[in-house]
Amino acid sequence: MIGRARPCGVSGSACLWTLAVLFCGGLSTTSARAQDSNQGPSDPAKQTASQGGSSIVAVPNRPTFSTTAEAVQKGVFEVELGLEAADGHQNFNGLLKFGLLGNLELRFGNNPILRDSGVAGLGDSGAGLKLRFIRQKGALPTLSALYTATIPTATAGLGVGALGHSAGILVSKDVGKHHLDFNESVQWLGRADANGFDRDYFTALAYSHPVTAKLQVTAEIAGYSRANAATPSTLTILAAVTYAVSPQLVLDGGCYIAARGNLPRATFFLGITYSVADLYHLRR
């Protein structure tokens, strides 16, 4: 989850697993037919090929906390920027992505402006990669692995203060015009004043559906398990809309509610995803 402030889990991750299994299982018998008749491929490279052109298609991770299993197109440099505002909390967050290979995406994220409980400054950074090893086909979902190293760049009082790591599995699936993203990951949080790591688990299930050709609605339930006595579990419920100004430019806005944890009750956000260019074919 580079590029977004950590809302801090879900002690009920088994509940989200159950929701995902029931939803996907209930629709799996019709997914292959739905893919062929109602929906084009979710992979941007396949979308471009089906359109018979060489245009770039953005692959937003926003507006959810979960990360899509789809990868940025090979050679494409993409930027995500966002603003969050809540009682006692504001931030400006960014995520840079580059499609090094067709199935390998490099990522770097940071919160250059962060304010929590009156303390303002720089947030932690994160560098990582996403490896896609199964592309959606028929009943098979897109399946990827995500690794992130947390770099302690935050102002005192705003970050963990030590190097950390996270690794997880990302699943994305189109069923007709319905789209699902499911994440399950483990995070090792470095201890600033001692050796070793605290550990928590992140679980998220996101659903989206188009309203028009350019407008889409999204909902998500996500959270972290308890990491230590100072970092209790959290659970957030998110609702958002996205608007595709063009295939390369996507705007989003919405709100997430804290159902559990030491978080503001409601946080509002706005964001943008822009595919800047195909760096491997700049002349084109």
C-alpha positions as CSV (number, residue, x, y, z in Angstrom):
1,M,0.0,0.0,0.0
2,I,2.6,2.6,-1.1
3,G,1.2,6.0,-1.8
4,R,-1.7,6.1,0.7
5,A,-1.5,6.8,4.4
6,R,-1.9,3.6,6.4
7,P,-5.3,3.7,8.0
8,C,-3.7,1.4,10.5
9,G,-6.6,-4.0,9.8
10,V,-8.9,-6.3,10.3
11,S,-9.0,-8.8,13.1
12,G,-11.8,-10.3,11.1
13,S,-9.7,-11.2,8.0
14,A,-11.3,-14.6,7.9
15,C,-14.7,-12.8,7.4
16,L,-13.3,-11.1,4.3
17,W,-11.8,-14.3,3.0
18,T,-15.3,-15.9,3.3
19,L,-16.9,-13.0,1.5
20,A,-14.4,-13.3,-1.4
21,V,-14.8,-17.0,-1.7
22,L,-18.6,-16.9,-1.6
23,F,-18.8,-14.1,-4.2
24,C,-16.3,-15.6,-6.6
25,G,-17.6,-19.1,-6.1
26,G,-21.2,-18.1,-6.7
27,L,-20.2,-16.4,-10.0
28,S,-17.5,-18.8,-11.2
29,T,-19.9,-20.9,-13.2
30,T,-20.9,-18.0,-15.4
31,S,-17.6,-16.0,-15.4
32,A,-16.3,-17.4,-18.7
33,R,-19.4,-16.7,-20.6
34,A,-19.7,-13.2,-19.0
35,Q,-16.1,-12.4,-20.0
36,D,-16.8,-13.3,-23.6
37,S,-20.1,-11.6,-24.1
38,N,-20.3,-8.6,-21.7
39,Q,-16.8,-7.3,-20.9
40,G,-13.5,-6.8,-22.6
41,P,-10.2,-7.9,-21.1
42,S,-9.2,-6.0,-17.9
43,D,-5.5,-6.2,-18.9
44,P,-4.6,-2.8,-20.4
45,A,-2.3,-4.4,-23.0
46,K,-5.2,-6.6,-24.2
47,Q,-7.5,-3.6,-24.3
48,T,-5.1,-1.7,-26.5
49,A,-4.7,-4.7,-28.8
50,S,-8.5,-5.2,-29.0
51,Q,-8.8,-1.5,-30.0
52,G,-6.3,-2.0,-32.8
53,G,-4.1,0.9,-31.6
54,S,-1.1,1.7,-29.5
55,S,-2.7,4.0,-27.0
56,I,-1.8,3.9,-23.3
57,V,-4.4,2.9,-20.8
58,A,-4.1,3.9,-17.1
59,V,-4.1,1.2,-14.4
60,P,-5.2,3.1,-11.2
61,N,-4.5,1.7,-7.8
62,R,-6.6,4.5,-6.4
63,P,-9.1,5.2,-4.9
64,T,-9.0,2.0,-2.7
65,F,-6.5,0.9,-0.2
66,S,-6.3,-2.4,-2.0
67,T,-4.0,-2.8,-5.0
68,T,-5.2,-4.1,-8.4
69,A,-3.4,-7.3,-9.6
70,E,-3.2,-5.8,-13.1
71,A,0.2,-4.3,-14.1
72,V,1.1,-1.0,-15.8
73,Q,1.9,-1.6,-19.5
74,K,5.4,-2.3,-20.5
75,G,7.5,0.8,-20.7
76,V,4.7,3.1,-19.3
77,F,5.5,5.6,-16.6
78,E,2.4,6.4,-14.5
79,V,1.8,8.8,-11.6
80,E,-0.9,8.8,-8.9
81,L,-1.5,11.8,-6.6
82,G,-4.1,12.3,-3.9
83,L,-5.3,14.5,-1.1
84,E,-6.9,13.4,2.2
85,A,-8.7,15.5,4.8
86,A,-10.3,14.6,8.1
87,D,-10.6,15.9,11.6
88,G,-7.0,16.1,12.9
89,H,-5.5,14.5,9.7
90,Q,-4.5,15.7,6.3
91,N,-2.0,14.4,3.7
92,F,-0.8,14.7,0.2
93,N,0.3,11.3,-1.2
94,G,1.9,10.1,-4.3
95,L,2.8,6.9,-6.1
96,L,5.1,6.4,-9.1
97,K,4.8,3.3,-11.2
98,F,6.9,2.0,-14.2
99,G,6.2,-1.1,-16.3
100,L,9.8,-2.5,-16.5
101,L,8.5,-5.7,-18.3
102,G,5.1,-6.8,-19.4
103,N,4.4,-8.5,-16.0
104,L,6.8,-6.6,-13.8
105,E,6.0,-3.2,-12.3
106,L,8.3,-1.0,-10.2
107,R,6.8,1.3,-7.6
108,F,7.8,4.2,-5.3
109,G,5.4,6.0,-3.0
110,N,5.6,8.8,-0.5
111,N,3.5,11.2,1.6
112,P,5.4,14.4,1.1
113,I,2.9,16.3,3.2
114,L,1.4,14.7,6.3
115,R,-0.3,16.1,9.4
116,D,-1.6,14.1,12.3
117,S,-2.9,15.4,15.6
118,G,-1.2,18.8,15.1
119,V,2.2,17.3,14.0
120,A,3.1,18.1,10.4
121,G,6.0,17.0,8.2
122,L,7.1,14.3,5.8
123,G,5.7,10.8,5.8
124,D,7.5,7.5,5.3
125,S,8.4,6.3,1.8
126,G,8.0,2.9,0.1
127,A,9.8,1.1,-2.7
128,G,8.7,-2.2,-4.2
129,L,7.6,-4.2,-7.1
130,K,4.5,-6.1,-8.4
131,L,5.0,-9.4,-10.3
132,R,2.0,-10.7,-12.3
133,F,2.2,-14.4,-12.9
134,I,-1.3,-15.3,-14.0
135,R,-3.4,-13.2,-16.5
136,Q,-7.2,-13.3,-16.4
137,K,-8.5,-15.9,-18.8
138,G,-11.9,-17.6,-18.6
139,A,-12.6,-18.5,-15.0
140,L,-9.0,-17.7,-13.9
141,P,-8.5,-14.4,-12.2
142,T,-5.4,-12.2,-12.6
143,L,-2.9,-13.1,-9.8
144,S,0.1,-11.1,-8.7
145,A,2.5,-10.8,-5.9
146,L,3.5,-7.4,-4.3
147,Y,6.6,-6.6,-2.2
148,T,7.2,-3.3,-0.5
149,A,10.1,-2.0,1.6
150,T,9.1,0.8,4.0
151,I,11.9,3.5,4.2
152,P,11.8,5.6,7.4
153,T,11.8,9.1,5.9
154,A,9.0,10.5,8.1
155,T,9.3,13.4,10.5
156,A,9.6,12.3,14.1
157,G,6.1,11.4,15.4
158,L,4.6,10.7,12.0
159,G,6.2,7.4,11.0
160,V,7.4,4.0,12.3
161,G,11.0,5.2,12.5
162,A,12.5,2.0,11.2
163,L,12.9,-0.1,8.1
164,G,9.9,-2.4,7.4
165,H,8.7,-4.9,4.8
166,S,5.4,-6.2,3.4
167,A,4.5,-8.9,1.0
168,G,1.1,-10.1,-0.3
169,I,-1.0,-11.7,-2.9
170,L,-3.3,-9.7,-5.2
171,V,-6.3,-11.1,-7.0
172,S,-8.5,-9.3,-9.6
173,K,-11.4,-10.7,-11.5
174,D,-14.0,-9.4,-14.0
175,V,-17.4,-11.0,-14.0
176,G,-19.4,-9.4,-16.7
177,K,-19.4,-5.7,-15.8
178,H,-18.6,-6.4,-12.2
179,H,-15.0,-6.1,-11.0
180,L,-13.4,-7.5,-7.8
181,D,-10.0,-6.8,-6.2
182,F,-8.9,-8.9,-3.2
183,N,-5.6,-8.5,-1.3
184,E,-4.1,-10.5,1.6
185,S,-0.7,-9.4,2.9
186,V,1.6,-9.5,5.9
187,Q,3.5,-6.5,7.1
188,W,6.7,-6.5,9.3
189,L,6.9,-3.2,11.1
190,G,10.4,-2.2,12.3
191,R,10.8,-1.2,15.9
192,A,12.5,2.2,16.3
193,D,13.9,1.5,19.8
194,A,14.6,-2.2,19.6
195,N,15.6,-5.0,17.3
196,G,13.1,-7.1,15.5
197,F,9.7,-6.4,14.0
198,D,6.0,-6.2,15.0
199,R,3.7,-8.0,12.5
200,D,0.2,-7.4,11.3
201,Y,-2.0,-8.5,8.4
202,F,-3.8,-6.5,5.8
203,T,-7.0,-7.7,4.1
204,A,-9.1,-5.9,1.6
205,L,-12.0,-6.7,-0.7
206,A,-13.1,-4.0,-3.3
207,Y,-15.9,-4.0,-5.8
208,S,-16.5,-1.7,-8.7
209,H,-19.2,-1.3,-11.5
210,P,-19.5,1.2,-14.4
211,V,-22.4,3.6,-14.4
212,T,-21.6,5.1,-17.8
213,A,-18.8,4.6,-20.3
214,K,-16.6,6.9,-18.2
215,L,-18.1,6.9,-14.7
216,Q,-17.6,4.1,-12.2
217,V,-18.6,3.5,-8.6
218,T,-16.4,1.6,-6.1
219,A,-16.9,0.2,-2.6
220,E,-14.3,-1.5,-0.3
221,I,-13.9,-3.1,3.1
222,A,-10.3,-3.2,4.4
223,G,-8.2,-3.2,7.5
224,Y,-5.2,-4.3,9.5
225,S,-4.9,-6.7,12.3
226,R,-3.4,-5.7,15.7
227,A,0.3,-5.1,15.5
228,N,1.1,-4.3,19.1
229,A,-0.4,-2.6,22.2
230,A,0.1,0.9,20.6
231,T,-1.3,-0.1,17.2
232,P,-4.7,-1.8,17.5
233,S,-6.6,-3.3,14.6
234,T,-8.6,-1.2,12.2
235,L,-11.5,-1.6,9.8
236,T,-12.5,0.9,7.1
237,I,-15.4,1.1,4.7
238,L,-14.9,3.1,1.6
239,A,-17.2,4.5,-1.1
240,A,-15.9,6.4,-4.2
241,V,-16.4,7.3,-7.8
242,T,-13.9,7.5,-10.7
243,Y,-14.2,9.4,-13.9
244,A,-12.0,8.5,-17.0
245,V,-11.4,11.8,-18.7
246,S,-9.4,9.8,-21.3
247,P,-7.8,6.4,-21.3
248,Q,-4.6,7.9,-19.8
249,L,-6.3,10.2,-17.2
250,V,-8.6,9.0,-14.4
251,L,-10.0,11.2,-11.6
252,D,-11.4,9.9,-8.3
253,G,-13.1,11.1,-5.1
254,G,-14.9,9.7,-2.1
255,C,-14.8,8.9,1.6
256,Y,-13.9,6.2,3.9
257,I,-15.4,5.6,7.4
258,A,-13.5,4.1,10.3
259,A,-15.6,1.2,11.7
260,R,-12.8,0.3,14.1
261,G,-9.5,1.7,15.3
262,N,-8.0,5.0,16.4
263,L,-8.9,6.8,13.2
264,P,-11.0,9.9,12.3
265,R,-14.6,8.9,11.8
266,A,-14.7,10.1,8.2
267,T,-11.9,10.9,5.8
268,F,-12.5,12.5,2.4
269,F,-10.2,12.2,-0.5
270,L,-9.6,13.4,-4.1
271,G,-7.1,11.9,-6.5
272,I,-5.7,11.6,-10.0
273,T,-4.0,8.8,-12.0
274,Y,-2.1,9.8,-15.2
275,S,-0.1,7.6,-17.6
276,V,2.6,10.0,-18.6
277,A,4.3,8.2,-21.5
278,D,5.6,5.0,-22.9
279,L,9.3,5.6,-22.2
280,Y,10.3,2.7,-24.5
281,H,8.7,4.4,-27.5
282,L,9.0,8.1,-26.8
283,R,9.1,9.0,-30.5
284,R,5.9,7.2,-31.2
